[in-house]
Amino acid sequence: MKFPILSLTTYIPLVGALYLLFMKEHEGMVRRLSLAVSLAAFALSVLMLGHFDPKTSGFQFVETLEWAPSLGVTYKMGVDGVSVLFIVLTTVLTVLSVLVSWTQVKKYVREFHVALLVMESAMLGVFSALDLVLFYVFWEVMLIPMFLMIGIWGGPNRIYAAVKFFLYTLAGSVLMLIGIIVLYVHGGKTFDVAALLQVKFAAPVQFWVFLAFFAAFAVKVPMWPVHTWLPDAHTEAPTAGSVILAGVLIKMGAYGFLRFSLPMFPDATATFAPYILALSLVAIIYGALVTLVQTDLKKLIAYSSVSHMGFVTLGIFALNRQGIEGGIMQMVNHGIITGALFLLVGIIYERTHSREISAYGGIARSVPRYAAFFVLFVLASLGLPGLNGFVGEFLVILGAFQRDRVVGVLAMTGIILAAVYLLWMTQRVLFQEMTHPENEKLADIDTREFITLLPLAVLSVFLGVYPNPALSVMHASVDQLMAKMEAHRAAVISWSQAWPF
């Protein structure tokens, strides 16, 4: 393409946010303009996907400008078969977040939409950046609007949740910054990702920089035991914040593993893979068991994300094609399914002002359209064949069995537990006896809410029945990733090799 579509897609939301800052306060106009800007970014992302060549393994739509050449810093953007999927997912969920906030956000409406649009630009930048400094800038910028979104528009314990989120993610990011500087020193005085991918780093460098990057990415996923910020953040965040947090933000840690850790540090990856597989299994089983005892509907879905993201890291560090592609599919599908479930929680909370599962009971009789969407996304989440959740989990389990049969068997217990807590939750919310008379008069979903949920429902069915469009986009990039790992990987690094003194 002859115009900078990546920069346009990335910065249109930022330009819209700046315009909102200086326009007169008018809630209706703010919402309409925010929707128009997010739709424009979505249209550009779809155009980009339409022009993407799935047979090309390298980066496409590359844009390069001199930024600080004396420091080896360039403004470089580009996408491959992995990142292009998350760009489209980000723009889709941002549009839906604007729609679901139409009536839910009642205070500081302009400021809320400014934060949402700035966060969209930062998230798109993370998936597009091909310079480590540029990547780090976007990575840090996206923390600020999410911190504000939780802290200003969140629930009763919003300050605690916002500060915890910020401190956890910032601590990991500081270590990643140290790792970036080390790569600059040992990688030829450049921050260019494409150039650094060609460097064979020494064993000590790989070992310690892998750990520095792991600190940032593991917190963002989040992996056990650094997951405790996620349930608090989800529970206190407004619906739009939970949708973006579950759908996009927690995918960035796994994306970082794929973009940097595996191809740049293949020896260190081989060293730490068994330990990360063990942590992933703990997340899958522990997350599912903790989910079983939740009484808050939103917190239940939040803890289920810990379990589902365990499948993502399990697939990635199985270090085979089926596992990696399954992990990527699981990331995309989890964004669709869990984003939809948080939308549904926000919709019912707006009517009942309660997230306690015991406060519902039998509401399928009064809100049948809502119940139909709820059941669809629950079935997708538990991995029912024919819906999108099945595809990613199947490939991850296949990759896990190829890596180690015991790992595969243990991972499958997470699928069984997911069916238990999701079906039990559905039975208590929708199909029990009506225990609260006031729920008999609940309003079913309106046209705006139906339009918000419908795209995710269509994607869940389409990718479940025919996942090839998404898989074919990533094939060449995953093959290239596997080839780089095999070409560079020499052996597992021992502690004595890694010790630099």
C-alpha positions as CSV (number, residue, x, y, z in Angstrom):
1,M,0.0,0.0,0.0
2,K,1.2,3.5,-0.8
3,F,0.1,5.3,2.3
4,P,1.2,4.7,5.9
5,I,-1.8,2.7,7.0
6,L,-0.2,1.5,10.2
7,S,0.5,5.0,11.5
8,L,-3.0,6.2,10.4
9,T,-4.7,3.3,12.2
10,T,-2.6,3.9,15.3
11,Y,-2.9,7.6,15.6
12,I,-6.4,8.3,14.5
13,P,-7.7,7.5,18.0
14,L,-5.1,9.7,19.5
15,V,-6.1,12.6,17.2
16,G,-9.7,12.0,18.1
17,A,-8.8,12.1,21.8
18,L,-6.9,15.4,21.4
19,Y,-9.9,16.9,19.6
20,L,-12.3,15.7,22.4
21,L,-10.1,17.5,25.0
22,F,-10.6,20.9,23.4
23,M,-14.2,20.6,22.3
24,K,-17.1,21.9,24.4
25,E,-18.6,19.5,26.8
26,H,-21.6,17.8,25.2
27,E,-22.1,14.2,26.2
28,G,-24.0,13.1,23.1
29,M,-21.5,14.6,20.7
30,V,-18.6,13.2,22.7
31,R,-20.0,9.7,22.4
32,R,-20.8,10.0,18.7
33,L,-17.4,11.4,17.9
34,S,-15.7,8.6,19.9
35,L,-17.7,6.0,18.1
36,A,-16.9,7.6,14.7
37,V,-13.1,7.7,15.5
38,S,-13.1,4.1,16.7
39,L,-15.0,2.9,13.6
40,A,-12.5,4.7,11.4
41,A,-9.6,2.8,13.1
42,F,-11.6,-0.4,12.7
43,A,-12.2,0.2,9.0
44,L,-8.5,0.8,8.4
45,S,-7.5,-2.3,10.3
46,V,-9.9,-4.4,8.2
47,L,-8.4,-2.7,5.0
48,M,-5.0,-3.7,6.3
49,L,-6.0,-7.3,6.9
50,G,-7.5,-7.4,3.4
51,H,-4.2,-6.3,1.9
52,F,-2.1,-8.6,4.1
53,D,-0.2,-11.3,2.2
54,P,-0.5,-14.5,4.4
55,K,2.2,-16.2,2.3
56,T,4.9,-13.7,3.3
57,S,6.7,-14.5,6.5
58,G,8.4,-11.1,7.1
59,F,7.0,-7.8,8.3
60,Q,4.6,-6.0,6.0
61,F,3.4,-2.4,5.8
62,V,6.8,-1.3,7.2
63,E,7.2,2.4,7.9
64,T,10.7,3.8,8.9
65,L,11.7,7.3,9.8
66,E,14.8,8.6,11.5
67,W,14.1,9.5,15.1
68,A,17.3,9.6,17.1
69,P,20.0,8.1,14.8
70,S,22.8,9.0,17.1
71,L,21.2,6.7,19.7
72,G,20.2,4.0,17.3
73,V,16.5,4.8,17.7
74,T,14.2,4.8,14.7
75,Y,10.5,5.2,14.3
76,K,9.7,1.8,12.7
77,M,6.4,0.1,12.4
78,G,5.3,-3.1,10.8
79,V,3.1,-6.2,11.3
80,D,3.4,-9.9,10.6
81,G,0.8,-12.7,10.7
82,V,0.6,-12.6,14.5
83,S,0.3,-8.9,15.2
84,V,-2.1,-8.1,12.4
85,L,-4.8,-10.3,14.1
86,F,-4.4,-8.4,17.4
87,I,-4.7,-5.0,15.7
88,V,-8.1,-6.0,14.2
89,L,-9.1,-7.5,17.6
90,T,-8.1,-4.2,19.4
91,T,-10.2,-2.0,17.0
92,V,-13.2,-4.3,17.2
93,L,-13.3,-4.3,21.0
94,T,-12.7,-0.6,21.2
95,V,-15.8,0.1,19.1
96,L,-17.9,-2.3,21.3
97,S,-16.4,-0.6,24.4
98,V,-17.7,2.7,23.2
99,L,-21.2,1.3,22.6
100,V,-21.4,-0.5,26.0
101,S,-20.4,2.8,27.7
102,W,-23.2,4.8,26.0
103,T,-25.4,4.7,29.1
104,Q,-23.1,3.2,31.7
105,V,-20.6,6.1,32.0
106,K,-22.4,9.1,33.5
107,K,-19.6,11.2,35.0
108,Y,-16.7,12.8,33.2
109,V,-17.9,11.4,29.9
110,R,-15.4,13.3,27.8
111,E,-12.5,12.4,29.9
112,F,-13.5,8.7,29.8
113,H,-13.6,8.6,26.1
114,V,-10.3,10.5,25.9
115,A,-8.7,7.8,28.1
116,L,-10.3,5.0,26.0
117,L,-9.0,6.4,22.7
118,V,-5.5,7.1,24.0
119,M,-5.4,3.6,25.3
120,E,-6.4,2.3,21.8
121,S,-3.6,4.2,20.2
122,A,-1.1,2.8,22.7
123,M,-2.3,-0.8,22.3
124,L,-2.1,-0.6,18.5
125,G,1.4,0.9,18.8
126,V,2.5,-2.1,21.0
127,F,1.5,-4.5,18.2
128,S,3.0,-2.4,15.5
129,A,6.3,-1.2,16.9
130,L,9.5,-2.7,15.4
131,D,11.9,-0.6,17.5
132,L,12.4,-1.5,21.1
133,V,12.3,2.1,22.4
134,L,9.2,2.8,20.5
135,F,7.7,-0.5,21.8
136,Y,8.6,0.5,25.3
137,V,7.0,3.9,25.0
138,F,3.7,2.5,23.8
139,W,3.9,-0.3,26.5
140,E,4.2,2.3,29.2
141,V,1.7,4.8,27.8
142,M,-1.1,2.3,27.8
143,L,-0.8,1.9,31.6
144,I,-1.8,5.5,32.3
145,P,-5.3,5.5,30.7
146,M,-6.2,2.1,32.2
147,F,-5.0,3.3,35.6
148,L,-7.3,6.3,35.3
149,M,-10.2,4.2,34.0
150,I,-10.1,1.9,37.0
151,G,-9.3,4.7,39.5
152,I,-11.9,7.2,38.4
153,W,-14.8,5.2,36.9
154,G,-14.3,1.9,38.8
155,G,-16.1,0.4,41.8
156,P,-15.9,1.0,45.6
157,N,-12.3,-0.4,45.9
158,R,-11.1,1.3,42.7
159,I,-8.1,3.1,44.2
160,Y,-6.7,-0.1,45.7
161,A,-7.2,-2.0,42.4
162,A,-5.8,0.8,40.2
163,V,-2.6,1.3,42.4
164,K,-2.1,-2.5,42.5
165,F,-2.4,-2.8,38.7
166,F,0.0,0.1,38.2
167,L,2.7,-1.1,40.6
168,Y,2.7,-4.7,39.4
169,T,3.0,-3.7,35.7
170,L,5.4,-0.9,36.3
171,A,7.8,-3.2,38.3
172,G,8.0,-5.6,35.5
173,S,8.4,-2.9,32.9
174,V,11.4,-1.4,34.7
175,L,13.2,-4.8,34.5
176,M,12.3,-5.0,30.8
177,L,13.9,-1.5,30.2
178,I,17.2,-2.8,31.7
179,G,16.9,-5.8,29.4
180,I,16.4,-3.5,26.4
181,I,19.5,-1.5,27.3
182,V,21.6,-4.7,27.5
183,L,20.3,-5.8,24.1
184,Y,21.4,-2.4,22.7
185,V,24.9,-2.8,24.1
186,H,25.3,-6.5,22.9
187,G,23.3,-6.2,19.7
188,G,25.3,-3.7,17.7
189,K,24.1,-0.4,19.2
190,T,20.6,-0.7,17.7
191,F,17.1,-1.0,18.9
192,D,15.8,-2.3,15.6
193,V,13.8,-5.5,16.2
194,A,14.5,-7.0,12.8
195,A,18.2,-6.4,13.2
196,L,18.3,-7.8,16.7
197,L,16.4,-11.0,15.6
198,Q,19.5,-11.8,13.4
199,V,21.9,-11.6,16.4
200,K,23.1,-14.7,18.2
201,F,23.4,-13.5,21.7
202,A,25.9,-15.1,24.1
203,A,24.5,-17.5,26.8
204,P,24.7,-15.1,29.8
205,V,23.0,-12.3,27.8
206,Q,20.2,-14.6,26.7
207,F,19.7,-16.0,30.2
208,W,19.5,-12.8,32.1
209,V,17.7,-10.7,29.5
210,F,15.1,-13.5,29.1
211,L,14.4,-13.2,32.8
212,A,14.2,-9.4,32.6
213,F,11.6,-9.6,29.8
214,F,9.9,-12.5,31.5
215,A,9.2,-10.3,34.5
216,A,7.3,-7.8,32.4
217,F,5.5,-10.3,30.2
218,A,4.5,-12.7,33.0
219,V,2.9,-9.9,35.0
220,K,0.9,-8.8,32.0
221,V,-0.4,-12.2,31.0
222,P,-0.7,-12.6,34.1
223,M,1.0,-15.9,35.1
224,W,0.8,-17.5,38.5
225,P,1.9,-16.3,41.1
226,V,1.9,-12.6,39.8
227,H,-1.7,-12.8,38.8
228,T,-3.4,-11.3,41.9
229,W,-3.8,-7.8,40.4
230,L,-6.1,-9.1,37.7
231,P,-9.2,-10.1,39.7
232,D,-9.1,-6.8,41.6
233,A,-8.7,-4.8,38.4
234,H,-11.5,-6.6,36.6
235,T,-13.9,-6.4,39.5
236,E,-13.4,-2.7,40.0
237,A,-13.0,-1.5,36.4
238,P,-16.0,-0.2,34.4
239,T,-17.3,-2.6,31.8
240,A,-15.3,-1.1,28.9
241,G,-12.2,-1.3,31.0
242,S,-12.8,-5.0,31.7
243,V,-13.4,-5.7,28.1
244,I,-10.2,-4.0,27.0
245,L,-8.2,-5.5,29.9
246,A,-9.4,-9.1,29.1
247,G,-9.5,-8.7,25.4
248,V,-6.3,-6.9,24.6
249,L,-4.1,-5.9,27.5
250,I,-3.4,-9.3,29.0
251,K,-2.6,-10.6,25.5
252,M,0.4,-8.3,25.3
253,G,2.5,-10.4,27.6
254,A,2.0,-13.5,25.5
255,Y,2.6,-11.4,22.4
256,G,5.9,-10.2,23.9
257,F,7.0,-13.9,24.4
258,L,6.3,-14.5,20.7
259,R,7.9,-11.3,19.4
260,F,11.0,-11.2,21.6
261,S,11.7,-14.1,24.0
262,L,11.4,-17.1,21.7
263,P,13.2,-15.8,18.6
264,M,15.8,-13.6,20.3
265,F,16.7,-16.0,23.2
266,P,16.2,-19.5,21.9
267,D,18.7,-21.1,24.2
268,A,17.3,-19.4,27.3
269,T,13.8,-20.3,26.1
270,A,14.8,-24.0,26.0
271,T,16.2,-23.7,29.5
272,F,13.2,-22.1,31.1
273,A,10.4,-23.8,29.0
274,P,9.9,-26.7,31.5
275,Y,9.5,-24.3,34.4
276,I,7.1,-22.1,32.5
277,L,5.1,-25.2,31.4
278,A,4.8,-26.1,35.1
279,L,3.7,-22.5,36.0
280,S,1.1,-22.7,33.2
281,L,-0.3,-26.0,34.5
282,V,-0.6,-24.4,38.0
283,A,-2.4,-21.4,36.5
284,I,-4.8,-23.7,34.6
285,I,-5.7,-25.9,37.5
286,Y,-5.4,-23.3,40.3
287,G,-7.3,-20.7,38.3
288,A,-10.2,-23.2,37.6
289,L,-10.4,-24.3,41.3
290,V,-10.5,-20.7,42.6
291,T,-13.1,-19.8,40.0
292,L,-15.3,-22.6,41.3
293,V,-15.8,-20.8,44.7
294,Q,-16.5,-17.3,43.4
295,T,-19.8,-15.7,44.3
296,D,-19.2,-12.5,42.3
297,L,-20.0,-13.0,38.6
298,K,-17.4,-10.6,37.4
299,K,-14.7,-12.0,39.7
300,L,-15.6,-15.5,38.5
301,I,-14.9,-14.5,34.9
302,A,-11.7,-12.7,35.9
303,Y,-10.3,-15.9,37.6
304,S,-11.3,-18.0,34.6
305,S,-9.1,-15.7,32.6
306,V,-6.1,-16.8,34.7
307,S,-6.9,-20.4,33.8
308,H,-7.5,-19.7,30.1
309,M,-4.3,-17.6,29.7
310,G,-2.5,-20.6,31.3
311,F,-3.4,-22.5,28.1
312,V,-1.9,-19.7,26.1
313,T,1.5,-19.9,27.8
314,L,1.3,-23.7,27.8
315,G,0.9,-23.7,24.0
316,I,3.7,-21.1,23.4
317,F,6.3,-22.9,25.5
318,A,5.4,-26.3,24.1
319,L,7.7,-25.0,21.4
320,N,6.1,-26.7,18.5
321,R,3.9,-25.4,15.7
322,Q,0.6,-26.8,17.0
323,G,1.2,-25.4,20.4
324,I,2.2,-21.9,19.3
325,E,-0.6,-21.6,16.7
326,G,-3.0,-22.9,19.4
327,G,-1.7,-20.3,21.8
328,I,-2.3,-17.5,19.3
329,M,-5.8,-18.7,18.5
330,Q,-6.5,-19.0,22.2
331,M,-5.5,-15.4,22.6
332,V,-7.8,-14.2,19.9
333,N,-10.7,-16.4,20.9
334,H,-10.3,-15.5,24.6
335,G,-10.5,-11.8,23.6
336,I,-13.7,-12.4,21.8
337,I,-15.4,-14.7,24.4
338,T,-14.3,-13.1,27.6
339,G,-14.9,-9.6,26.2
340,A,-18.4,-10.7,25.4
341,L,-18.9,-12.2,28.9
342,F,-17.8,-8.9,30.5
343,L,-20.2,-7.1,28.2
344,L,-23.0,-9.3,29.5
345,V,-22.0,-8.8,33.1
346,G,-22.1,-5.0,32.5
347,I,-25.5,-5.2,30.9
348,I,-27.1,-7.2,33.7
349,Y,-25.4,-5.1,36.4
350,E,-26.9,-1.9,34.9
351,R,-30.3,-3.4,35.5
352,T,-29.8,-5.2,38.9
353,H,-27.0,-3.2,40.4
354,S,-25.5,-6.4,41.7
355,R,-22.9,-8.8,40.6
356,E,-23.7,-11.5,43.1
357,I,-24.7,-14.7,41.4
358,S,-27.3,-15.3,44.2
359,A,-29.0,-12.1,43.2
360,Y,-30.1,-13.5,39.8
361,G,-31.6,-17.0,39.7
362,G,-33.9,-17.9,36.8
363,I,-33.6,-14.6,34.8
364,A,-33.8,-16.5,31.5
365,R,-37.6,-16.3,31.8
366,S,-37.6,-12.5,31.9
367,V,-34.6,-11.8,29.5
368,P,-34.6,-14.6,26.9
369,R,-32.4,-12.8,24.3
370,Y,-29.9,-12.0,27.0
371,A,-29.9,-15.6,28.1
372,A,-29.3,-16.8,24.5
373,F,-26.2,-14.7,24.2
374,F,-25.0,-15.8,27.7
375,V,-25.4,-19.5,26.9
376,L,-23.6,-19.1,23.5
377,F,-20.5,-17.5,25.0
378,V,-20.4,-19.8,28.0
379,L,-20.4,-22.8,25.6
380,A,-17.7,-21.1,23.6
381,S,-15.6,-20.5,26.7
382,L,-15.8,-24.1,27.8
383,G,-14.6,-25.3,24.4
384,L,-17.7,-26.8,22.8
385,P,-16.8,-28.1,19.3
386,G,-18.2,-25.8,16.6
387,L,-17.5,-22.6,18.6
388,N,-14.2,-20.7,18.6
389,G,-13.0,-21.7,22.1
390,F,-12.6,-25.3,21.0
391,V,-10.1,-24.5,18.2
392,G,-7.4,-22.9,20.3
393,E,-7.7,-25.3,23.2
394,F,-7.5,-28.3,20.9
395,L,-4.3,-27.1,19.2
396,V,-2.8,-26.2,22.6
397,I,-3.6,-29.7,24.0
398,L,-2.2,-31.3,20.8
399,G,1.0,-29.3,21.2
400,A,1.2,-30.2,24.9
401,F,0.9,-33.9,24.2
402,Q,3.6,-33.7,21.6
403,R,5.9,-32.0,24.1
404,D,5.0,-34.3,27.1
405,R,2.0,-36.6,27.6
406,V,1.8,-35.9,31.3
407,V,1.6,-32.2,30.6
408,G,-1.2,-32.8,28.1
409,V,-3.2,-34.9,30.5
410,L,-2.8,-32.4,33.4
411,A,-3.9,-29.6,31.0
412,M,-7.0,-31.5,30.1
413,T,-8.2,-31.4,33.7
414,G,-8.5,-27.6,33.3
415,I,-11.0,-28.2,30.5
416,I,-13.1,-30.4,32.7
417,L,-13.0,-27.9,35.6
418,A,-14.0,-25.1,33.2
419,A,-17.1,-27.0,32.2
420,V,-18.0,-27.5,35.8
421,Y,-17.7,-23.9,36.9
422,L,-19.2,-22.4,33.7
423,L,-22.2,-24.7,33.6
424,W,-22.8,-24.3,37.3
425,M,-22.6,-20.6,37.0
426,T,-25.0,-20.6,34.1
427,Q,-27.5,-22.8,36.0
428,R,-27.5,-20.4,39.0
429,V,-27.8,-17.3,36.9
430,L,-30.3,-18.3,34.3
431,F,-32.2,-21.5,35.1
432,Q,-32.9,-21.7,38.8
433,E,-36.3,-21.0,40.3
434,M,-37.0,-17.2,40.3
435,T,-36.1,-16.3,43.9
436,H,-36.2,-12.5,43.5
437,P,-39.6,-11.2,42.3
438,E,-38.0,-7.9,41.1
439,N,-36.1,-9.9,38.4
440,E,-39.4,-10.8,36.7
441,K,-39.6,-7.3,35.4
442,L,-36.1,-7.0,34.0
443,A,-35.8,-5.4,30.6
444,D,-34.2,-7.6,27.9
445,I,-31.4,-6.3,25.8
446,D,-32.2,-3.4,23.6
447,T,-31.1,-2.7,20.0
448,R,-27.8,-1.0,21.0
449,E,-26.9,-3.9,23.3
450,F,-27.9,-6.4,20.6
451,I,-25.7,-4.7,18.1
452,T,-22.8,-4.7,20.6
453,L,-23.0,-8.4,21.2
454,L,-23.8,-9.6,17.7
455,P,-20.4,-9.2,16.1
456,L,-18.7,-11.2,18.8
457,A,-21.4,-13.9,18.5
458,V,-20.9,-14.1,14.8
459,L,-17.1,-14.3,15.2
460,S,-17.5,-17.1,17.8
461,V,-19.5,-19.2,15.5
462,F,-17.5,-18.4,12.3
463,L,-14.1,-19.1,13.8
464,G,-15.4,-22.2,15.5
465,V,-16.8,-23.7,12.2
466,Y,-14.1,-22.3,9.9
467,P,-10.9,-21.2,11.7
468,N,-8.8,-21.4,8.6
469,P,-8.9,-17.6,7.8
470,A,-7.2,-16.8,11.1
471,L,-4.8,-19.8,11.0
472,S,-3.7,-19.2,7.4
473,V,-2.7,-15.6,8.3
474,M,-0.3,-16.8,11.0
475,H,1.2,-20.0,9.3
476,A,4.1,-18.3,7.6
477,S,5.0,-16.2,10.6
478,V,4.9,-19.1,13.0
479,D,7.0,-21.2,10.5
480,Q,9.6,-18.4,10.4
481,L,9.6,-18.2,14.2
482,M,10.2,-22.0,14.5
483,A,13.0,-21.8,11.8
484,K,14.8,-19.0,13.7
485,M,14.6,-20.9,17.0
486,E,16.0,-24.0,15.4
487,A,18.7,-22.2,13.5
488,H,19.9,-20.3,16.6
489,R,19.3,-22.7,19.4
490,A,22.5,-24.5,20.4
491,A,21.8,-26.1,23.7
492,V,20.1,-25.6,27.1
493,I,22.0,-23.0,29.1
494,S,23.3,-24.1,32.5
495,W,23.6,-21.8,35.5
496,S,27.4,-21.9,35.3
497,Q,27.2,-20.8,31.7
498,A,24.9,-17.9,32.6
499,W,26.9,-16.6,35.5
500,P,28.8,-13.7,34.0
501,F,31.6,-13.5,36.7
